[in-house]
Amino acid sequence: MTEIHSTPTLVERLSDPRPVLAVGTLAWVAATVVVLLAGERWNAALPVCYAGTALGLLGFGLFLVQRRAARRGSRGAQQGLT
């Protein structure tokens, strides 16, 4: 008898990127606020905080676009985002 090995699927809770994107973006927003309140001492870190926040928002937007395309059934969309 031949054994067929199947790859186990992840629990949906562990494969959902939304919490990671939200927490990461909120962490960058919090870091930006802390740097702004710290005054001139941390001014050099401000562009990094802005970039982290912008990349988090960009990543979240890209995820939403891909999920919308997957729900529409677009051929080029990622699978499993619905």
Residue pairs with C-beta under 8 A, 6 or more apart in sequence:
15 80
17 63
18 63
21 56
21 59
21 60
21 63
22 60
24 56
25 53
25 56
25 57
25 59
25 60
28 49
28 52
28 53
28 55
28 56
29 53
31 45
31 49
31 52
32 46
32 49
32 50
32 52
32 53
34 42
35 42
35 43
35 45
35 46
35 49
36 46
63 81
66 77
66 78
66 81
67 81
67 82
69 76
69 77
69 78
70 77
70 78
70 79
70 80
70 81
70 82
71 81
71 82
